[in-house]
């Protein structure tokens, strides 16, 4: 994914900001090395299992993910070290790149 993606989530315990790593100041606690897939939406709220169908094959192969959902779209982040394996697993599960 190229530029433009930011996610801000605030709970009573934390503030989490997900953004391109070049925007993270070095003094801020962070974790680098993520890639992001965008699941083409929008998906109706009555459509169930879309995100699960994407992350389930990854979970079955012990590939860790970080998922973020917005009103229209789901995003799945995977560490770059896992991307090649994750891509193979998702293709074998019938997912296609658009």
Phi and psi in degrees as GROMACS dihedral restraints (atoms count N, CA, C in turn):
[ dihedral_restraints ]
;  ai    aj    ak    al  type     phi  dphi    fc
    3     4     5     6     1  -111.3    20    10
    4     5     6     7     1   118.6    20    10
    6     7     8     9     1    46.8    20    10
    7     8     9    10     1   167.9    20    10
    9    10    11    12     1    79.9    20    10
   10    11    12    13     1    -8.7    20    10
   12    13    14    15     1   -97.2    20    10
   13    14    15    16     1   120.5    20    10
   15    16    17    18     1  -139.5    20    10
   16    17    18    19     1   143.5    20    10
   18    19    20    21     1  -137.3    20    10
   19    20    21    22     1   131.5    20    10
   21    22    23    24     1  -122.9    20    10
   22    23    24    25     1   124.3    20    10
   24    25    26    27     1  -128.9    20    10
   25    26    27    28     1   128.8    20    10
   27    28    29    30     1  -123.9    20    10
   28    29    30    31     1   131.1    20    10
   30    31    32    33     1  -125.7    20    10
   31    32    33    34     1  -179.2    20    10
   33    34    35    36     1   -69.7    20    10
   34    35    36    37     1   -17.4    20    10
   36    37    38    39     1  -100.7    20    10
   37    38    39    40     1   -22.6    20    10
   39    40    41    42     1  -158.9    20    10
   40    41    42    43     1   165.7    20    10
   42    43    44    45     1  -123.9    20    10
   43    44    45    46     1   122.3    20    10
   45    46    47    48     1  -120.0    20    10
   46    47    48    49     1   125.9    20    10
   48    49    50    51     1  -121.4    20    10
   49    50    51    52     1   125.5    20    10
   51    52    53    54     1  -112.4    20    10
   52    53    54    55     1   125.3    20    10
   54    55    56    57     1  -157.3    20    10
   55    56    57    58     1   170.1    20    10
   57    58    59    60     1   -56.1    20    10
   58    59    60    61     1   136.5    20    10
   60    61    62    63     1   -62.7    20    10
   61    62    63    64     1   -23.4    20    10
   63    64    65    66     1   -69.3    20    10
   64    65    66    67     1   -12.0    20    10
   66    67    68    69     1   -94.0    20    10
   67    68    69    70     1    -2.1    20    10
   69    70    71    72     1   -90.0    20    10
   70    71    72    73     1   120.7    20    10
   72    73    74    75     1   -63.8    20    10
   73    74    75    76     1   143.7    20    10
   75    76    77    78     1   -61.8    20    10
   76    77    78    79     1   -25.6    20    10
   78    79    80    81     1   -81.5    20    10
   79    80    81    82     1    -6.6    20    10
   81    82    83    84     1   -89.9    20    10
   82    83    84    85     1   134.9    20    10
   84    85    86    87     1   -60.8    20    10
   85    86    87    88     1   126.5    20    10
   87    88    89    90     1  -156.4    20    10
   88    89    90    91     1   170.4    20    10
   90    91    92    93     1  -134.7    20    10
   91    92    93    94     1   121.4    20    10
   93    94    95    96     1   -96.6    20    10
   94    95    96    97     1   171.6    20    10
   96    97    98    99     1    94.8    20    10
   97    98    99   100     1    26.6    20    10
   99   100   101   102     1  -101.8    20    10
  100   101   102   103     1   147.7    20    10
  102   103   104   105     1  -119.0    20    10
  103   104   105   106     1   157.9    20    10
  105   106   107   108     1  -129.8    20    10
  106   107   108   109     1   132.7    20    10
  108   109   110   111     1  -106.1    20    10
  109   110   111   112     1   139.7    20    10
  111   112   113   114     1  -107.4    20    10
  112   113   114   115     1   122.8    20    10
  114   115   116   117     1   -86.1    20    10
  115   116   117   118     1   116.6    20    10
  117   118   119   120     1   -58.6    20    10
  118   119   120   121     1   120.4    20    10
  120   121   122   123     1  -119.6    20    10
  121   122   123   124     1  -163.5    20    10
  123   124   125   126     1   -78.0    20    10
  124   125   126   127     1   153.4    20    10
  126   127   128   129     1  -111.7    20    10
  127   128   129   130     1   136.0    20    10
  129   130   131   132     1   -67.1    20    10
  130   131   132   133     1   145.6    20    10
  132   133   134   135     1   -64.1    20    10
  133   134   135   136     1   -20.0    20    10
  135   136   137   138     1   -77.0    20    10
  136   137   138   139     1   -15.5    20    10
  138   139   140   141     1   -81.3    20    10
  139   140   141   142     1   115.6    20    10
  141   142   143   144     1  -108.1    20    10
  142   143   144   145     1   152.7    20    10
  144   145   146   147     1    85.8    20    10
  145   146   147   148     1     3.7    20    10
  147   148   149   150     1   -65.5    20    10
  148   149   150   151     1   -53.9    20    10
  150   151   152   153     1   -63.2    20    10
  151   152   153   154     1   -40.6    20    10
  153   154   155   156     1   -60.1    20    10
  154   155   156   157     1   -39.6    20    10
  156   157   158   159     1   -65.8    20    10
  157   158   159   160     1   -23.3    20    10
  159   160   161   162     1   -85.6    20    10
  160   161   162   163     1   -44.9    20    10
  162   163   164   165     1   -85.4    20    10
  163   164   165   166     1   -22.8    20    10
  165   166   167   168     1   -59.0    20    10
  166   167   168   169     1   -48.5    20    10
  168   169   170   171     1   -61.5    20    10
  169   170   171   172     1   -33.5    20    10
  171   172   173   174     1   -67.2    20    10
  172   173   174   175     1   -44.0    20    10
  174   175   176   177     1   -62.0    20    10
  175   176   177   178     1   -39.2    20    10
  177   178   179   180     1   -63.6    20    10
  178   179   180   181     1   -21.3    20    10
  180   181   182   183     1  -107.7    20    10
  181   182   183   184     1    17.7    20    10
  183   184   185   186     1    56.5    20    10
  184   185   186   187     1    36.1    20    10
  186   187   188   189     1   -96.9    20    10
  187   188   189   190     1   114.7    20    10
  189   190   191   192     1   -72.4    20    10
  190   191   192   193     1   145.0    20    10
  192   193   194   195     1  -133.8    20    10
  193   194   195   196     1   163.4    20    10
  195   196   197   198     1  -131.6    20    10
  196   197   198   199     1   115.2    20    10
  198   199   200   201     1  -106.2    20    10
  199   200   201   202     1   140.7    20    10
  201   202   203   204     1  -132.6    20    10
  202   203   204   205     1   132.4    20    10
  204   205   206   207     1  -120.3    20    10
  205   206   207   208     1   142.8    20    10
  207   208   209   210     1  -115.5    20    10
  208   209   210   211     1  -175.7    20    10
  210   211   212   213     1   -59.9    20    10
  211   212   213   214     1   -40.1    20    10
  213   214   215   216     1  -101.9    20    10
  214   215   216   217     1   -22.4    20    10
  216   217   218   219     1  -143.3    20    10
  217   218   219   220     1   150.4    20    10
  219   220   221   222     1  -109.1    20    10
  220   221   222   223     1   142.3    20    10
  222   223   224   225     1  -124.4    20    10
  223   224   225   226     1   137.1    20    10
  225   226   227   228     1  -124.1    20    10
  226   227   228   229     1   121.0    20    10
  228   229   230   231     1  -102.0    20    10
  229   230   231   232     1   137.4    20    10
  231   232   233   234     1  -134.0    20    10
  232   233   234   235     1   140.4    20    10
  234   235   236   237     1   -60.2    20    10
  235   236   237   238     1   140.7    20    10
  237   238   239   240     1   -56.5    20    10
  238   239   240   241     1   -32.4    20    10
  240   241   242   243     1   -62.1    20    10
  241   242   243   244     1   -22.1    20    10
  243   244   245   246     1   -99.8    20    10
  244   245   246   247     1    -6.1    20    10
  246   247   248   249     1   -59.5    20    10
  247   248   249   250     1   -43.8    20    10
  249   250   251   252     1   -61.8    20    10
  250   251   252   253     1   -48.5    20    10
  252   253   254   255     1   -64.0    20    10
  253   254   255   256     1   -42.9    20    10
  255   256   257   258     1   -61.4    20    10
  256   257   258   259     1   -41.4    20    10
  258   259   260   261     1   -62.2    20    10
  259   260   261   262     1   -44.3    20    10
  261   262   263   264     1   -60.6    20    10
  262   263   264   265     1   -45.3    20    10
  264   265   266   267     1   -62.9    20    10
  265   266   267   268     1   -44.3    20    10
  267   268   269   270     1   -68.6    20    10
  268   269   270   271     1   -38.1    20    10
  270   271   272   273     1   -63.3    20    10
  271   272   273   274     1   -43.5    20    10
  273   274   275   276     1   -62.9    20    10
  274   275   276   277     1   -28.1    20    10
  276   277   278   279     1   -84.3    20    10
  277   278   279   280     1    -1.6    20    10
  279   280   281   282     1    98.0    20    10
  280   281   282   283     1     6.0    20    10
  282   283   284   285     1   -83.8    20    10
  283   284   285   286     1   143.6    20    10
  285   286   287   288     1  -122.4    20    10
  286   287   288   289     1   146.6    20    10
  288   289   290   291     1   -80.9    20    10
  289   290   291   292     1   140.6    20    10
